Amino acid sequence: MLSLVIFLILTFNLLRNYCKWVIVILSLCPFFMQFLLWQQNLLTYLLLLISILFPFKCKKPISYSLYGFPLKWACIAIGVSLFATNYFASYENKHTPIMLYMIVQNAIVLYIFYYLYKKDPNKVCKIFITTNFIFGMITCLYCLFEGVFKINPYIELMNSIKVYDAFDHSEVRHGIKRVQAFYSIYTSITGLALYLIPLLISYVRSKGNVWKAKYSIYLFLLFVMLFFSGMRSGIVCITICLMTFMNKRMLIPKNIFISILLSGIIAIFFYDYLYSFIDSMVHTDKVDGSTEDVRETQWTIAFLSFADSPIWGQGINYTFTDLAIRYPQLAGADSLWISLLVDQGIIGVISYLIFFISLLIFIYKQYSQLCFFVIGVLCSQTIATITSFPITHIFFYILIMIYLKNNKLITNHKPASY
């Protein structure tokens, strides 16, 4: 019932103010993905509704921004690969509704976001940033509560009223409960931090790089949230993402001295945690979760299944609806590429390679250092699975960060018509 109420409220708002609520929904995709509605997740129906309403809500032709859309060939490739997999793969059961949803999620909504962005970038940026930052702060505070008290009443409540189908994780890593906040698993917390930390830094830089107390506290809380998730890959990959903001001026002796001093203080006060973290990276069997042997087994199973149908793959969702049942080791397949290889075969891998190459070419022309952000997020999805965060939605954050680099947000802004 709760999921239906949320769906009806969002539908009403989409009809009333399409642009604003499309941006709000796309900003919160991972959150809406947690809710169950009519045997699917709530996001399925929201994205389909956004796509259906799009032709009726845009006042300029749908092709208005298509010429400049940097990912048009990548989106076409993703759509074609999903269609081909669904109808030519060896798996007997076709998943046509899921195929349509995945095309909408990974291709069509990218163009809808770009179309709205081109119409009024300042408005889109303000809505996107505000939504992300408010939700991010709420999540950070809840993660602190969950980490300190080692309970998650929200997940317990959502499960009890059958709105979620989530496992309440109680696993402790490095002496801290792995927090999941409003998500079905703690890996989503890592994804949220990986996107919000660079977005916050970009936002502060666009405002003259003045780190007011509220921004510094927020950044600190985001890092705490990331550490509380307990994902080693996320902690490593955020360092790659942060290279986006490195420049020669940071390498002056004063900054180097302060960095060494702070590192020494952190090492003294958090020695046990840091030792546990580094030791778990070297000896993966020292902590619960994926070890070297588990990952090796997952890739072996994936390649054996891939060899049976290398071109089209085994079929959409085959990894988790069939293969993981026969091989429980795949239940938490620790890489984007495992399910992609098995489900969509070579054609699926090629489509995503086209996506990343197109994205990097676009970034290189606009803001070359942002390539580090893409590489960092891609590494996190390669060595682990960031649940609920579609990798293609990185495009939203890239557009916003490019805008923040080149412009300042206008406070008093007359909205454009949609």
Disulfide bonds with the S-S distance in Angstrom:
none
